[in-house]
């Protein structure tokens, strides 16, 4: 009988772990990407110990758990003895109040960076998004990691991510000796990811803005975790972009998904999206639409140069995404209940929502004439 895999042996027997491997702390370790990374690191024979931090205990039995809010300065004591911190405690939920989300994301990152420096941690790994590059019609295909961050705060959570990027750049100057690595994934799929971009594929028609040039690049959550592990194990550093190799054109996405397009003029699409969000009918601001209009594909060259490769193709990740969202009905970022979708039909709901925006516009014009 063959012996168990070395990673399995290490997870079952903590004493089998290497004496000199790093101690890695993970925030946001109870769910999503944090939970997957915690399990991955706990199974690695290259990691001495995993310290898991969250507001509730997760399922990984081989990690040392600490239950607290990452904004609590007491986290400094919990990080003492750690070599690396991977900070994944972020709230990018579409339904969260924007002010509360920013308070949590920015203050949490500030606290973790300060606490890590005070506790003698040598490296902090942050995770933002390739969205920070911005989706612009003149973007190169693909963008290098060193490309200017041209995003604005108009899309969901992107303002928070840009502030986290600024904190990352300032931290080594404020805390000499602290290394900060930033990982920026493309459209994330798997691990419970629920974003305006994954909801795009829950619609009965793929909204295409006339004259736009979309280019779709995905990142499977397993590939993100392996890239984060590369960074945590100090195999690569700096600002890292991660995603599948290459990209898919809109026509390829439509052919692979079998979902037909609904094409609208730019003024209509952007104007309707802004009004629907302003009156509370949809959670997604108009800024989210830009990421379905223009390219923001990344090269991932630094990870590739370090020997990392994605395990998934864009086609494979899109197929998985379509399986995950099957049976869901979303219009303009707003997820419909089964009764809503059945009563009106999702396509009819699209027209109804766009019509509602037009009604609001006409009503406001009428008030101005009075």
DOFIZA-498293 format. One line per 3 residues: number of its first residue (from 1); their letters; for each residue x, y, z of N, C-alpha, C. Coordinates in steps of 0.001 Angstrom, whole numbers. Atoms other than C-alpha are relative to their C-alpha. Example, Ala and Ser with C-alpha at 12.3 -4.5 7.8 and 13.67 -1.06 7.14 Angstrom:
% residues 2
1> as> 890:-1190:0:12300:-4500:7800:900:1200:0 | -820:-1190:-60:13670:-1060:7140:-770:1090:730 $
This chain:
% residues 370
1> xxx> 855:-1200:0:0:0:0:881:1235:0 | -807:-1222:70:1378:3429:-905:-226:865:1229 | 99:-867:-1171:2074:5922:1873:-820:1225:-343 $
4> xxx> 822:-1185:265:-220:8989:2262:822:1130:-599 | -622:-1199:546:546:12185:425:680:786:1124 | -709:-743:-1058:3142:14292:2367:-830:1111:613 $
7> xxx> 821:-1077:-547:693:17184:2699:-1058:-551:943 | 997:609:-870:-1934:14850:4156:640:-420:1321 | -691:403:-1225:616:13447:6631:253:1189:909 $
10> xxx> -301:-1190:-795:1576:16966:7723:-1239:519:692 | 1240:-488:-590:-2058:17952:8295:-453:-898:1139 | 428:929:-1042:-2752:14796:10320:929:15:1207 $
13> xxx> -996:66:-1062:429:15047:12345:798:1293:46 | -692:-1287:-43:1470:18624:13213:1476:-117:360 | -1399:159:-391:4720:17306:14721:878:-336:-1194 $
16> xxx> -769:320:1197:5726:16231:11203:356:1245:-792 | -265:-1233:738:5865:19873:10106:1471:397:133 | -1406:-415:-60:9262:21390:9296:242:1003:1118 $
19> xxx> -308:-897:-1116:10946:23165:12183:247:1419:-481 | -395:-1324:479:12012:26067:9985:-994:626:-976 | 991:-600:892:8925:26667:7871:-611:1233:633 $
22> xxx> 584:-1224:-556:7108:29993:8269:-1285:-264:767 | 1304:-49:-652:4245:30657:10639:-819:1025:-782 | 810:-863:858:1479:32121:8449:-1338:263:674 $
25> xxx> 1307:-383:-534:-1506:34040:9831:-907:407:-1154 | 985:-331:1033:-4656:34367:7709:-1178:690:672 | 1207:-657:-493:-7371:36921:8437:-1156:-308:-945 $
28> xxx> 1145:390:816:-10893:36271:7211:38:-1483:-312 | -320:1408:245:-10053:32596:7627:-1192:-945:75 | 1135:896:-226:-13549:31252:8318:-857:-234:-1233 $
31> xxx> 882:142:1160:-15124:31673:4886:705:446:-1269 | -486:-460:1290:-14537:32234:1178:1442:-377:-279 | -1396:242:368:-10984:32542:-88:835:-268:1247 $
34> xxx> -756:192:-1232:-9692:32780:3484:-74:-1421:510 | 162:1381:-467:-11117:29380:4425:756:-968:-898 | -690:887:939:-9744:27737:1281:1512:100:161 $
37> xxx> -1444:-169:-171:-6285:29235:1787:461:-593:1326 | -367:555:-1301:-6240:28261:5466:144:-1518:-80 | -77:1453:174:-6972:24629:4559:1233:-376:-831 $
40> xxx> -1135:298:879:-4341:24732:1816:1332:106:753 | -1234:-195:-746:-1618:26109:4089:154:-1026:1115 | -48:986:-1089:-2542:23758:6921:409:-1378:-510 $
43> xxx> -360:1291:590:-2010:20821:4543:1401:7:-609 | -1312:-118:629:1377:22087:3338:1112:-384:965 | -1138:393:-837:4529:20462:4675:1072:1091:50 $
46> xxx> -953:-1114:-27:6364:23740:3969:-365:1052:1038 | 467:-992:-967:4359:25676:6588:94:-577:1411 | -172:475:-1376:5263:25372:10254:-1311:23:772 $
49> xxx> 1246:-145:-740:1949:26656:11641:-887:1006:-706 | 966:-940:555:-1223:28402:10502:-803:606:1142 | 793:-727:-988:-2842:31069:12674:-1202:581:-741 $
52> xxx> 1227:-417:678:-6468:31670:11669:-732:1036:841 | 647:-1107:-708:-8216:34938:12579:-1295:363:-702 | 1295:-387:555:-11883:35733:12090:-929:307:1163 $
55> xxx> 978:-297:-1040:-14988:36835:13962:-785:-1230:429 | 550:1293:-418:-16119:33219:14122:987:-1087:-363 | -913:1102:260:-14345:29893:14145:-387:-718:-1282 $
58> xxx> 237:743:1225:-13979:28121:10825:166:-1494:220 | 11:1462:-84:-13768:24435:10034:1378:-637:-3 | -1336:592:64:-10000:23957:9702:497:-347:1404 $
61> xxx> -385:449:-1345:-9035:21883:12744:1495:95:234 | -1451:-5:-140:-5295:22111:12050:594:1395:139 | -469:-1378:-200:-5095:25895:12484:-209:407:1450 $
64> xxx> 188:-591:-1330:-4717:27876:15702:-941:1193:-165 | 1037:-1011:238:-7886:30002:15899:1:1101:1053 | 208:-1158:-867:-8305:33494:17332:-1242:730:-510 $
67> xxx> 1271:-590:387:-11770:35035:17328:-23:1475:384 | 78:-1438:-240:-11790:38826:16960:-151:743:-1311 | 141:-908:1124:-12520:41729:14623:1393:516:-375 $
70> xxx> -1337:-424:415:-9474:42689:12531:262:1469:305 | -210:-1402:-367:-10036:46333:13524:406:158:1458 | -340:-25:-1419:-9305:45439:17155:1527:30:147 $
73> xxx> -1455:-57:-167:-5753:46561:18121:582:-1222:715 | -472:1210:-677:-5556:43374:20212:521:-1044:-975 | -491:948:990:-4792:41593:16958:1523:-64:-14 $
76> xxx> -1465:-19:-32:-1146:42619:17436:538:-1148:841 | -444:1094:-860:-801:40106:20255:-206:-1349:-679 | 285:1268:688:-2384:37353:18144:986:-260:-1138 $
79> xxx> -941:148:1110:138:38012:15356:1433:-216:470 | -1363:161:-512:3156:37757:17635:498:-1418:-285 | -559:1298:360:5363:34949:16380:-255:-393:-1441 $
82> xxx> 257:295:1413:3947:34985:12849:1084:615:-877 | -970:-515:968:6334:35436:9939:-695:760:-1130 | 737:-561:1132:3722:36265:7303:-1474:117:375 $
85> xxx> 1450:-161:-156:166:37623:7398:-618:139:-1378 | 782:-149:1221:-2259:37104:4521:-1343:585:417 | 1194:-728:-456:-5028:39664:5016:-1121:-138:-1025 $
88> xxx> 1124:257:900:-8296:38480:3460:-1339:390:609 | 1244:-422:-657:-10850:39986:5857:-500:1281:-649 | 567:-1132:733:-12598:42242:3346:-1486:-249:-226 $
91> xxx> 1425:80:293:-16272:42984:2800:-244:697:-1338 | 310:-554:1317:-17124:43445:-876:-1408:-393:-423 | 1383:407:252:-20765:42370:-568:-770:1132:-679 $
94> xxx> 772:-1004:734:-23014:44176:-3052:-1078:645:864 | 1124:-486:-793:-25712:44568:-410:432:795:1241 | -471:-700:-1192:-23529:46066:2349:-58:1507:-189 $
97> xxx> -33:-1464:34:-23927:49755:3179:1413:463:-346 | -1310:-406:518:-21104:51520:1349:892:609:1076 | -805:-637:-1049:-19971:53611:4324:506:-1028:1005 $
100> xxx> -400:1045:-947:-19921:50598:6649:1061:-903:-625 | -967:845:696:-18049:48571:4040:1378:660:-22 | -1278:-717:40:-15359:51234:3664:629:68:1386 $
103> xxx> -525:-73:-1363:-15006:51640:7422:655:-1313:402 | -556:1318:-348:-14413:47906:7784:1260:-297:-813 | -1109:384:869:-12114:47417:4801:1253:832:232 $
106> xxx> -1169:-871:-130:-9857:50425:5225:561:-41:1410 | -489:37:-1379:-9678:50478:9014:610:-1358:333 | -543:1332:-246:-9140:46714:9082:1394:-154:-576 $
109> xxx> -1319:113:623:-6230:46918:6663:1029:852:729 | -921:-849:-768:-4665:49842:8551:434:-692:1290 | -287:648:-1274:-4905:47916:11816:915:-1203:-183 $
112> xxx> -813:1191:241:-3448:44716:10374:1433:380:-363 | -1358:-419:372:-483:46525:8792:771:526:1207 | -665:-550:-1197:295:48432:12000:321:-1104:1002 $
115> xxx> -192:1091:-954:-150:45344:14178:1093:-951:-469 | -1026:896:533:2006:43219:11879:1393:578:233 | -1297:-639:-213:4860:45724:12047:394:-29:1476 $
118> xxx> -278:-10:-1437:4559:45983:15835:335:-1385:528 | -201:1371:-483:4590:42184:16185:1205:-685:-624 | -1192:586:605:7721:41626:14108:-262:-856:-1213 $
121> xxx> 305:725:1242:5950:40150:11071:854:570:-1127 | -888:-529:1055:8236:40390:8054:-717:255:-1316 | 695:-197:1267:5648:40206:5266:-1508:-23:205 $
124> xxx> 1456:3:47:1990:41109:4745:-416:-135:-1460 | 544:202:1340:121:39840:1692:-1433:523:-7 | 1341:-560:145:-2925:41895:663:-604:-480:-1312 $
127> xxx> 692:422:1225:-5540:40907:-1917:-1007:1069:-382 | 955:-998:492:-7326:43574:-3957:-688:-572:-1244 | 607:483:1235:-8435:43112:-7586:676:675:-1179 $
130> xxx> -499:-631:1220:-7244:43741:-11123:-889:1151:-433 | 873:-1127:296:-10179:46170:-11216:672:1329:298 | -660:-1267:-351:-7827:48774:-9706:717:627:-1194 $
133> xxx> -614:-574:1195:-6223:49183:-13140:-992:857:-779 | 1023:-712:742:-9527:50520:-14428:-322:-701:-1311 | 431:545:1291:-11524:49405:-17469:-144:1166:-962 $
136> xxx> -72:-1162:886:-10674:51825:-20267:151:-446:-1449 | -42:423:1404:-11049:51717:-24049:1409:-82:-575 | -1359:16:544:-7327:52374:-24607:966:-851:815 $
139> xxx> -878:883:-769:-5996:49786:-22146:745:-961:-926 | -762:1000:743:-3227:47572:-23497:-542:-1387:337 | 393:1392:-200:-3971:43868:-23885:1231:-881:-133 $
142> xxx> 456:-185:-1386:-2682:42594:-21551:760:1135:673 | -669:-1011:-815:-1726:45122:-18870:1124:-642:805 | -1073:491:-868:1573:44714:-17045:-325:364:1444 $
145> xxx> 232:-316:-1418:1675:44715:-13250:341:1447:326 | -445:-1364:-275:3416:48101:-13376:-885:1065:-650 | 891:-973:633:595:49728:-15351:-619:910:1053 $
148> xxx> 587:-972:-931:-858:52833:-13744:-1391:-449:447 | 1325:316:-521:-3869:52309:-11502:-923:1162:-355 | 839:-1075:522:-6489:54336:-13377:-1470:-125:397 $
151> xxx> 1397:171:-410:-9668:53084:-11717:-457:1200:821 | 607:-1002:-877:-12031:55488:-10005:-837:-728:1033 | 776:613:-1082:-14221:54900:-6972:-1463:-216:-385 $
154> xxx> 1389:48:441:-17380:54593:-9090:-589:-1406:-27 | 497:1380:7:-17639:50767:-9048:-24:-551:1421 | 180:563:-1338:-18624:48612:-6073:1327:-400:636 $
157> xxx> -1176:382:-773:-15794:48457:-3539:1327:445:-563 | -1287:-332:608:-13140:49765:-5930:682:1148:742 | -589:-1072:-806:-12647:52932:-3864:738:-555:1205 $
160> xxx> -661:647:-1140:-11824:50722:-875:1302:-663:-449 | -1189:710:484:-9395:48655:-2944:1119:968:-370 | -1016:-1000:315:-7611:51767:-4201:644:561:1259 $
163> xxx> -560:-474:-1267:-7212:52993:-621:906:-1060:618 | -852:1085:-496:-5829:49579:367:1318:-28:-771 | -1223:-74:800:-3350:49876:-2500:903:1132:493 $
166> xxx> -794:-1130:-513:-2260:53273:-1160:630:-359:1347 | -546:437:-1291:-1830:51817:2329:1173:-957:-206 | -1061:968:281:269:49016:853:1291:692:-423 $
169> xxx> -1197:-698:474:2616:51470:-830:646:837:1097 | -549:-826:-1078:2976:53642:2264:601:-835:1132 | -377:790:-1175:3455:50811:4772:1501:-244:141 $
172> xxx> -1442:227:-180:7117:49954:4030:767:1252:425 | -653:-1244:-437:8033:53632:4482:-325:297:1456 | 400:-240:-1391:6061:53909:7712:571:-1052:943 $
175> xxx> -481:1111:-830:7332:50545:8961:1189:-668:-694 | -1184:574:657:10880:49884:7711:191:-1467:395 | -185:1422:-247:11550:46179:7355:-1226:-833:-291 $
178> xxx> 1230:725:324:7947:45285:6575:-154:-74:-1523 | 214:218:1422:7485:43785:3118:-1499:-158:-245 | 1420:101:320:4039:44232:1561:-149:-445:-1455 $
181> xxx> 285:542:1333:2901:42142:-1410:-1496:128:-262 | 1412:-159:367:-365:42867:-3237:-330:-937:-1147 | 448:933:1030:-2211:40217:-5260:-1314:520:-576 $
184> xxx> 1169:-580:684:-4756:41416:-7865:-612:-1023:-959 | 634:983:892:-7051:38713:-9293:-924:645:-1025 | 999:-360:1002:-9124:39033:-12462:-1376:-391:534 $
187> xxx> 1355:328:-450:-12866:38202:-12334:34:-1318:767 | -147:1174:-855:-12942:35772:-9406:-1239:-882:-81 | 1081:984:100:-15011:32602:-9720:270:-1135:976 $
190> xxx> -128:1089:-960:-15659:29966:-7044:143:529:1409 | -151:-406:-1393:-15477:30019:-3261:-1084:925:487 | 1101:-862:-416:-18820:31773:-3007:83:1406:-535 $
193> xxx> -128:-1354:564:-17720:34798:-5071:-1331:454:-597 | 1262:-571:487:-20785:36984:-5712:240:1482:-235 | -331:-1378:344:-19986:40203:-7545:-892:460:-1152 $
196> xxx> 739:-513:1149:-21528:42461:-10161:422:-721:-1273 | -508:645:1205:-19346:40638:-12692:-440:-1455:-103 | 555:1356:77:-20470:37126:-11753:-1512:65:-236 $
199> xxx> 1447:-137:225:-24089:38345:-11647:-333:356:-1452 | 203:-315:1422:-23661:39562:-15224:-461:-1244:-765 | 311:1251:690:-23936:35901:-16244:-1264:-667:543 $
202> xxx> 1289:486:-476:-27174:35416:-14287:-1156:646:-771 | 1031:-720:745:-29047:37693:-16702:-504:-828:-1171 | 546:730:1146:-31345:36350:-19430:630:422:-1312 $
205> xxx> -725:-506:1164:-29456:38494:-21944:1272:669:516 | -1251:-656:-374:-25853:39687:-21808:-47:1427:-544 | 58:-1399:406:-25993:43474:-21842:1314:401:-656 $
208> xxx> -1180:-476:727:-23585:44823:-24435:-253:1450:-379 | 117:-1414:331:-23047:48558:-24757:550:222:-1399 | -401:-218:1391:-22881:49621:-28396:1333:734:-76 $
211> xxx> -1299:-637:190:-19366:50494:-29497:1047:-388:1028 | -963:389:-1024:-17701:48870:-26468:858:-1170:-481 | -939:1063:388:-14837:46361:-26589:321:-856:1223 $
214> xxx> -268:812:-1195:-15190:43847:-23739:1069:-1065:-275 | -940:1122:48:-12448:41301:-23019:-74:-662:1375 | 274:698:-1256:-13117:38669:-20365:1165:-883:413 $
217> xxx> -1046:836:-604:-10430:37201:-18147:-472:-403:1390 | 482:508:-1277:-11297:35004:-15186:1170:-477:865 | -973:562:-946:-9455:33770:-12100:-744:-1003:872 $
220> xxx> 628:1000:-860:-10456:30505:-10449:536:161:1421 | -398:-204:-1395:-10388:30665:-6661:1170:-900:385 | -1141:876:-306:-7987:27695:-6556:1305:612:-491 $
223> xxx> -1204:-664:512:-5515:29619:-8721:365:1205:862 | -291:-1110:-904:-5873:32666:-6477:675:-519:1262 | -596:553:-1224:-5114:30512:-3426:1440:-449:-228 $
226> xxx> -1370:438:256:-2044:29015:-5071:930:1198:-179 | -808:-1214:142:-819:32528:-5990:259:639:1362 | -181:-527:-1350:-1408:33714:-2413:1009:-841:782 $
229> xxx> -973:871:-661:543:30693:-1179:1414:307:-499 | -1303:-392:548:3406:31626:-3521:514:1242:697 | -396:-1251:-649:3435:35091:-2001:317:-231:1469 $
232> xxx> -221:261:-1425:3164:33809:1577:1307:-749:238 | -1242:769:-134:6071:31412:1008:1203:770:-527 | -1060:-902:441:8123:34358:-320:712:-485:-1259 $
235> xxx> -542:424:1287:8600:32810:-3746:-109:1107:-1039 | 200:-1127:902:7514:36076:-5367:-454:1181:846 | 395:-1171:-776:6940:39628:-4195:-353:1160:-918 $
238> xxx> 370:-1185:770:5752:43049:-5269:-1485:47:-270 | 1400:-111:410:2504:43818:-7058:-257:-1075:-1046 | 197:1197:806:1137:40628:-8599:-1409:-43:-569 $
241> xxx> 1305:214:628:-1694:40131:-11082:-150:-1491:-250 | 222:1440:154:-3292:36697:-11297:-1299:-253:-753 | 1181:359:774:-5720:35153:-13759:350:-1082:-989 $
244> xxx> -240:967:1072:-6123:32650:-16550:861:651:-1086 | -780:-526:1121:-3793:33018:-19509:-943:490:-1094 | 785:-519:1107:-5235:35212:-22254:-1355:527:415 $
247> xxx> 1323:-556:-267:-8837:36369:-22545:-983:-496:-1060 | 1063:354:935:-12165:35789:-24278:-651:1272:-512 | 760:-1102:568:-13821:38226:-26662:-1483:-198:330 $
250> xxx> 1420:83:-321:-17507:39013:-26081:-717:-1052:-851 | 641:977:892:-18521:36923:-29104:290:-1431:448 | -346:1337:-496:-16679:33918:-27679:-791:-331:1262 $
253> xxx> 768:199:-1226:-18395:34382:-24306:-1444:-356:-338 | 1385:268:389:-21797:34470:-25995:-148:-1392:-611 | 70:1323:625:-21039:31361:-28032:145:-1107:1044 $
256> xxx> -236:1019:-1025:-19717:29405:-25033:-1147:-85:1002 | 1057:-24:-1008:-22515:30486:-22709:-1371:-333:-573 | 1308:195:605:-25361:30212:-25185:-994:1085:367 $
259> xxx> 874:-1116:-385:-26744:33504:-23814:124:1093:-1051 | -27:-1035:1024:-27713:36047:-26416:166:1384:604 | -250:-1360:-471:-26879:39718:-26168:-1236:883:-104 $
262> xxx> 944:-1099:147:-29062:42766:-25601:848:1254:-117 | -891:-1142:251:-27294:45761:-27148:-753:1303:185 | 603:-1301:-266:-28040:49283:-25929:1008:1105:-270 $
265> xxx> -909:-1154:123:-26579:52707:-26729:617:334:1348 | -725:-309:-1232:-24048:53886:-24176:-793:925:917 | 724:-968:-831:-26134:56843:-22975:-1180:-647:701 $
268> xxx> 1158:672:-589:-29166:54624:-22393:439:-948:1118 | -443:995:-967:-27274:51850:-20589:564:642:1260 | -622:-643:-1159:-25197:54098:-18343:-997:864:760 $
271> xxx> 994:-840:-657:-28034:56520:-17659:-988:-819:803 | 946:859:-712:-30448:53732:-16733:642:-624:1226 | -700:618:-1139:-27857:52004:-14512:159:995:1145 $
274> xxx> -185:-1017:-1046:-27170:55250:-12646:-1308:303:709 | 1288:-329:-613:-30839:56028:-12093:-544:-1153:835 | 498:1161:-739:-31757:52502:-11022:719:-154:1335 $
277> xxx> -757:92:-1255:-28975:52534:-8443:-371:1138:940 | 291:-1169:-827:-29812:56022:-7235:-1332:-138:726 | 1301:143:-657:-33438:55119:-6501:-124:-1318:759 $
280> xxx> -23:1188:-842:-32411:51862:-4830:-554:-1266:-614 | 532:1208:628:-33726:49379:-7395:1071:-1048:-255 | -1087:954:227:-30314:47795:-8005:1176:329:916 $
283> xxx> -1140:-241:-885:-27202:47331:-5815:1240:489:-726 | -1216:-317:750:-24711:48015:-8614:-26:1418:-545 | -81:-1333:593:-23654:51577:-9441:380:-87:-1468 $
286> xxx> -287:-14:1437:-23156:52600:-13065:1465:-328:-277 | -1427:273:195:-19385:52303:-12592:317:-1462:-225 | -225:1429:211:-19688:48507:-12501:-102:-365:-1476 $
289> xxx> 248:323:1407:-20865:48576:-16119:1261:148:-846 | -1221:-221:787:-17496:49859:-17363:827:-1269:-127 | -813:1215:0:-15896:46513:-16461:-566:-1076:-921 $
292> xxx> 561:879:1028:-18226:44792:-18945:80:651:-1378 | -76:-748:1253:-17494:47394:-21637:1407:7:-593 | -1359:-213:479:-13721:47771:-21843:963:-984:656 $
295> xxx> -923:1021:-507:-10680:45530:-21288:759:430:1253 | -900:-190:-1150:-8747:45165:-18027:725:-1317:270 | -707:1283:-29:-6882:41955:-18808:1430:215:491 $
298> xxx> -1344:-128:-563:-3621:41367:-16921:902:-1144:-471 | -951:983:532:-459:39500:-17917:414:-1051:1028 | -470:935:-1027:534:37910:-14595:1456:-386:-172 $
301> xxx> -1376:362:364:4163:38033:-15739:887:-277:1218 | -882:220:-1161:5722:38253:-12252:-194:-1396:587 | 242:1359:-481:4042:35074:-11074:540:-1023:-992 $
304> xxx> -508:925:1012:4896:33360:-14360:1520:-97:81 | -1470:1:-92:8556:34393:-14017:479:-781:1223 | -361:734:-1214:8550:32818:-10532:-326:-1487:-92 $
307> xxx> 303:1412:192:7341:29503:-11953:-1446:-386:220 | 1420:295:-229:3625:29804:-11150:-741:-67:-1328 | 862:86:1172:1045:28752:-13730:-1442:-237:444 $
310> xxx> 1391:283:-350:-2769:28813:-13629:-356:-1434:-350 | 452:1376:251:-4482:25428:-13440:-1234:-31:-892 | 1253:-64:742:-7581:26617:-15298:139:943:-1188 $
313> xxx> 112:-909:1140:-8347:28203:-18659:-1239:872:178 | 1188:-857:-40:-10840:31002:-19203:-1262:-785:-359 | 1149:796:417:-13137:28548:-20969:-492:-894:1139 $
316> xxx> 374:897:-1095:-13080:26138:-18018:-650:764:1153 | 557:-779:-1106:-13739:28867:-15454:-1377:541:-370 | 1321:-465:443:-16603:30311:-17495:-1022:-1132:106 $
319> xxx> 912:1145:-100:-18150:26842:-17678:-401:-245:1454 | 314:186:-1421:-17894:26503:-13891:-915:1112:508 | 835:-1123:-410:-19373:29963:-13394:-1440:-187:-463 $
322> xxx> 1345:195:526:-22339:29161:-15611:-732:-1087:779 | 613:1033:-827:-22954:26025:-13561:-412:532:1360 | 297:-567:-1318:-22834:27991:-10308:-1226:903:-20 $
325> xxx> 1089:-985:33:-25321:30642:-11426:-1274:-553:-636 | 1180:594:623:-27728:28255:-13133:-1201:58:938 | 1214:-100:-803:-31263:28879:-11903:-182:1328:692 $
328> xxx> 125:-1336:-580:-30540:32394:-10651:-451:978:-1078 | 517:-989:948:-32206:35406:-12252:360:1390:505 | -468:-1325:-401:-30529:38787:-12094:-237:977:-1137 $
331> xxx> 218:-1061:974:-31453:42013:-13854:673:1267:508 | -718:-1229:-366:-29142:45049:-13779:630:-101:1384 | -664:197:-1283:-27335:43561:-10779:-927:-371:1132 $
334> xxx> 966:335:-1050:-30556:42951:-8820:-468:-1432:-180 | 410:1397:80:-31223:39300:-8055:-1487:-113:288 | 1446:163:-121:-34869:38349:-8541:-330:-1311:703 $
337> xxx> 502:1223:-588:-36777:35821:-6478:-674:-842:-1067 | 612:909:968:-38284:32809:-8193:-1351:518:-490 | 1328:-497:376:-41778:34384:-8125:106:1166:-970 $
340> xxx> -185:-1147:895:-40517:37604:-9721:339:-458:-1415 | -471:447:1304:-38748:35756:-12512:-1101:-743:-745 | 1059:778:634:-41710:33454:-13156:-1142:893:-458 $
343> xxx> 1157:-849:301:-44360:36170:-13083:232:865:-1227 | -222:-957:1082:-42746:38644:-15439:890:-547:-1099 | -1029:441:933:-40063:36621:-17116:1197:910:161 $
346> xxx> -1175:-823:-267:-36493:37783:-16627:215:1041:-1088 | -181:-984:1077:-36340:39427:-20035:-983:1138:152 | 991:-1043:-232:-39554:41275:-19258:395:895:1143 $
349> xxx> -455:-797:-1145:-38070:42373:-15942:1071:988:-420 | -1022:-923:506:-35138:43870:-17814:-654:1237:-593 | 709:-1117:628:-37485:45983:-19893:-712:839:1052 $
352> xxx> 728:-715:-1049:-39515:46860:-16794:926:912:791 | -932:-815:-769:-36458:48086:-14904:514:1178:-818 | -437:-1103:852:-35191:50094:-17837:-1129:1006:-182 $
355> xxx> 1153:-883:109:-38699:51456:-18236:-204:823:1249 | 137:-724:-1270:-38797:52387:-14552:973:1173:48 | -982:-1084:20:-35633:54399:-15015:-463:1127:-917 $
358> xxx> 490:-1019:931:-37179:56162:-17994:-1140:802:614 | 1103:-684:-668:-40305:56960:-15966:527:1014:1007 | -600:-910:-977:-38177:58456:-13195:568:1228:-698 $
361> xxx> -597:-1122:738:-36331:60574:-15757:-1064:959:-496 | 1066:-863:513:-39538:61838:-17344:-676:776:1119 | 644:-658:-1135:-41051:62625:-13941:839:1175:491 $
364> xxx> -878:-1076:-468:-38022:64676:-12952:-1:1165:-984 | 66:-1049:1000:-38116:66579:-16236:-1306:792:138 | 1294:-667:-155:-41800:67306:-15698:0:928:1198 $
367> xxx> -58:-862:-1212:-41135:68647:-12185:794:1264:-258 | -824:-1178:281:-38443:70953:-13528:-735:1018:-849 | 740:-918:873:-40907:72414:-16070:-1106:744:738 $
370> x> 1091:-633:-768:-43486:73246:-13393:489:1267:695 $
